[in-house]
């Protein structure tokens, strides 16, 4: 019996991953991947090279539809001939921090951004990078005709190469991370574009969630695609009360919602999702790489870090790590560094240090769960995905610090799966329901002791207040 195949692409900071799935069941049939170069500034042509490497062989044979999920916020600048003007500035490039601060003030403050746009600019947000371009590279701004996002660019490039390109397109989810598309009005804000660049500029057309961006000369449909977090939400099949904590290069906490959230603090960005709703989200720069650095500092592998951390008592004997090893996006501390607090002769052990490393990384993202609660979002369970989900210490410590049951989905390429699910939805046609693909849960741990959790979190917040004046 023949089956219909769809493909999802995860064009992330690290690599291009392709998953080919059964359109009806979501079963993964085959996968491929190729690396991206490291850095915070990357020539988009490197993404195309990785795409071609991942596509080598028969990975797309028989695929009826495809969608791309990509890293959010990156600024890809194109001239009037659709040629790349300069390397793309990625989400994790912090050189635009002062530009973000200026935009917040010039627009009327964080409250105005939260109420009108849904996003308060920080260095990561695309509009901040556009202002940086205007301020630092005016000759490139003069050449700017169209500004697209990484997933937009790869989607369009696939269609250009395969005969189906008509215009640059995007979706609500990724567009909502630019800072010049409003999740509250579902429209671009030319006044914000002009505030950033001194003029408006070309932007991709925002397509409906299961629309078709184009069709290749072989007949393969290409769906709108979306941002990586929106793709993961689709891949995980989020239900009300489900909060995702993604611990990869960055840390994200997000939930599907029927209505947007206005968070003047800027901690929660009111993104749109890829299914017609909203995706309130908090993002940190520091997540799994904190564990990498901790293991290296202790001279152990990841299993060794787990053993040490789980041998210590909750609270790490009073040690507190602020895990801002690469600066930080939330809280907005782009120039910060990591710091260890509360060390005494009594608690200066490898076990307590390992525990403080894991707890510090988790407390940084748990602040997002607390912020969602403060906005009235029901937290039924926390789903942890990403590379750090494989850590035994993370699995056992997270329920204590999240204040909710924690479930670990089976390891999977959820951004790619979400993109494939969107492709299946587009293939089904207008009016079709989003396909129902099952998600396997490998383990569940109930919430830990609430009093101990509150004690550890309070100490973390106090250190943050003393050190950075936040809280």
Secondary structure in CASP SS format (residue, H / E / C, confidence):
PFRMAT SS
TARGET T0000
AUTHOR 0000-0000-0000
METHOD secondary structure of the structure
MODEL  1
X C 1.00
X C 1.00
X C 1.00
X C 1.00
X E 1.00
X E 1.00
X E 1.00
X E 1.00
X E 1.00
X E 1.00
X E 1.00
X C 1.00
X C 1.00
X C 1.00
X E 1.00
X E 1.00
X E 1.00
X E 1.00
X E 1.00
X E 1.00
X E 1.00
X E 1.00
X C 1.00
X C 1.00
X C 1.00
X C 1.00
X C 1.00
X E 1.00
X E 1.00
X E 1.00
X E 1.00
X E 1.00
X E 1.00
X E 1.00
X E 1.00
X C 1.00
X C 1.00
X C 1.00
X C 1.00
X C 1.00
X E 1.00
X E 1.00
X C 1.00
X C 1.00
X H 1.00
X H 1.00
X H 1.00
X H 1.00
X H 1.00
X H 1.00
X H 1.00
X H 1.00
X H 1.00
X H 1.00
X H 1.00
X C 1.00
X C 1.00
X C 1.00
X C 1.00
X C 1.00
X C 1.00
X C 1.00
X E 1.00
X E 1.00
X E 1.00
X E 1.00
X E 1.00
X E 1.00
X E 1.00
X E 1.00
X C 1.00
X C 1.00
X C 1.00
X C 1.00
X E 1.00
X E 1.00
X E 1.00
X E 1.00
X C 1.00
X C 1.00
X C 1.00
X C 1.00
X C 1.00
X E 1.00
X C 1.00
X C 1.00
X C 1.00
X E 1.00
X E 1.00
X C 1.00
X C 1.00
X C 1.00
X C 1.00
X C 1.00
X C 1.00
X C 1.00
X H 1.00
X H 1.00
X H 1.00
X H 1.00
X H 1.00
X H 1.00
X H 1.00
X H 1.00
X H 1.00
X H 1.00
X C 1.00
X C 1.00
X C 1.00
X H 1.00
X H 1.00
X H 1.00
X H 1.00
X H 1.00
X H 1.00
X H 1.00
X C 1.00
X C 1.00
X C 1.00
X C 1.00
X C 1.00
X C 1.00
X C 1.00
X C 1.00
X C 1.00
X H 1.00
X H 1.00
X H 1.00
X H 1.00
X H 1.00
X H 1.00
X H 1.00
X H 1.00
X H 1.00
X H 1.00
X H 1.00
X C 1.00
X H 1.00
X H 1.00
X H 1.00
X H 1.00
X H 1.00
X H 1.00
X C 1.00
X C 1.00
X E 1.00
X E 1.00
X E 1.00
X C 1.00
X H 1.00
X H 1.00
X H 1.00
X H 1.00
X H 1.00
X H 1.00
X H 1.00
X H 1.00
X H 1.00
X H 1.00
X H 1.00
X H 1.00
X C 1.00
X C 1.00
X C 1.00
X C 1.00
X C 1.00
X C 1.00
X C 1.00
X E 1.00
X E 1.00
X E 1.00
X H 1.00
X H 1.00
X H 1.00
X H 1.00
X C 1.00
X C 1.00
X C 1.00
X C 1.00
X C 1.00
X E 1.00
X E 1.00
X C 1.00
X C 1.00
X C 1.00
X C 1.00
X E 1.00
X E 1.00
X C 1.00
X H 1.00
X H 1.00
X H 1.00
X H 1.00
X H 1.00
X H 1.00
X H 1.00
X H 1.00
X C 1.00
X C 1.00
X C 1.00
X C 1.00
X E 1.00
X C 1.00
X C 1.00
X E 1.00
X E 1.00
X E 1.00
X C 1.00
X C 1.00
X C 1.00
X C 1.00
X E 1.00
X E 1.00
X E 1.00
X E 1.00
X C 1.00
X C 1.00
X C 1.00
X C 1.00
X C 1.00
X E 1.00
X E 1.00
X E 1.00
X C 1.00
X C 1.00
X E 1.00
X E 1.00
X H 1.00
X H 1.00
X H 1.00
X H 1.00
X H 1.00
X H 1.00
X H 1.00
X H 1.00
X H 1.00
X C 1.00
X C 1.00
X C 1.00
X C 1.00
X C 1.00
X E 1.00
X E 1.00
X E 1.00
X E 1.00
X E 1.00
X E 1.00
X C 1.00
X C 1.00
X C 1.00
X E 1.00
X E 1.00
X E 1.00
X E 1.00
X E 1.00
X E 1.00
X E 1.00
X C 1.00
X C 1.00
X C 1.00
X C 1.00
X C 1.00
X C 1.00
X C 1.00
X C 1.00
X C 1.00
X C 1.00
X C 1.00
X E 1.00
X E 1.00
X E 1.00
X E 1.00
X C 1.00
X C 1.00
X C 1.00
X C 1.00
X C 1.00
X E 1.00
X E 1.00
X E 1.00
X E 1.00
X E 1.00
X E 1.00
X E 1.00
X C 1.00
X C 1.00
X C 1.00
X H 1.00
X H 1.00
X H 1.00
X H 1.00
X H 1.00
X H 1.00
X H 1.00
X H 1.00
X H 1.00
X H 1.00
X H 1.00
X C 1.00
X C 1.00
X C 1.00
X H 1.00
X H 1.00
X H 1.00
X H 1.00
X H 1.00
X H 1.00
X H 1.00
X H 1.00
X H 1.00
X H 1.00
X C 1.00
X C 1.00
X C 1.00
X C 1.00
X H 1.00
X H 1.00
X H 1.00
X C 1.00
X E 1.00
X E 1.00
X E 1.00
X C 1.00
X C 1.00
X C 1.00
X C 1.00
X C 1.00
X E 1.00
X C 1.00
X C 1.00
X C 1.00
X C 1.00
X E 1.00
X C 1.00
X C 1.00
X C 1.00
X C 1.00
X C 1.00
X E 1.00
X E 1.00
X E 1.00
X C 1.00
X C 1.00
X C 1.00
X C 1.00
X C 1.00
X C 1.00
X C 1.00
X C 1.00
X H 1.00
X H 1.00
X H 1.00
X H 1.00
X H 1.00
X H 1.00
X H 1.00
X H 1.00
X H 1.00
X H 1.00
X H 1.00
X H 1.00
X H 1.00
X H 1.00
X H 1.00
X H 1.00
X H 1.00
X H 1.00
X H 1.00
X H 1.00
X H 1.00
X H 1.00
X H 1.00
X H 1.00
X H 1.00
X C 1.00
X C 1.00
X C 1.00
X C 1.00
X C 1.00
X C 1.00
X E 1.00
X E 1.00
X E 1.00
X E 1.00
X E 1.00
X C 1.00
X H 1.00
X H 1.00
X H 1.00
X H 1.00
X C 1.00
X H 1.00
X H 1.00
X H 1.00
X H 1.00
X H 1.00
X H 1.00
X H 1.00
X H 1.00
X H 1.00
X H 1.00
X H 1.00
X C 1.00
X C 1.00
X C 1.00
X E 1.00
X E 1.00
X E 1.00
X E 1.00
X C 1.00
X C 1.00
X C 1.00
X C 1.00
X H 1.00
X H 1.00
X H 1.00
X H 1.00
X H 1.00
X H 1.00
X H 1.00
X H 1.00
X H 1.00
X H 1.00
X H 1.00
X H 1.00
X H 1.00
X H 1.00
X H 1.00
X C 1.00
X C 1.00
X C 1.00
X C 1.00
X C 1.00
X C 1.00
X C 1.00
X C 1.00
X C 1.00
X C 1.00
X C 1.00
X C 1.00
X E 1.00
X E 1.00
X E 1.00
X E 1.00
X E 1.00
X C 1.00
X C 1.00
X C 1.00
X C 1.00
X H 1.00
X H 1.00
X H 1.00
X H 1.00
X H 1.00
X H 1.00
X H 1.00
X H 1.00
X H 1.00
X H 1.00
X H 1.00
X H 1.00
X H 1.00
X H 1.00
X H 1.00
X H 1.00
X H 1.00
X H 1.00
X H 1.00
X C 1.00
X C 1.00
X C 1.00
END
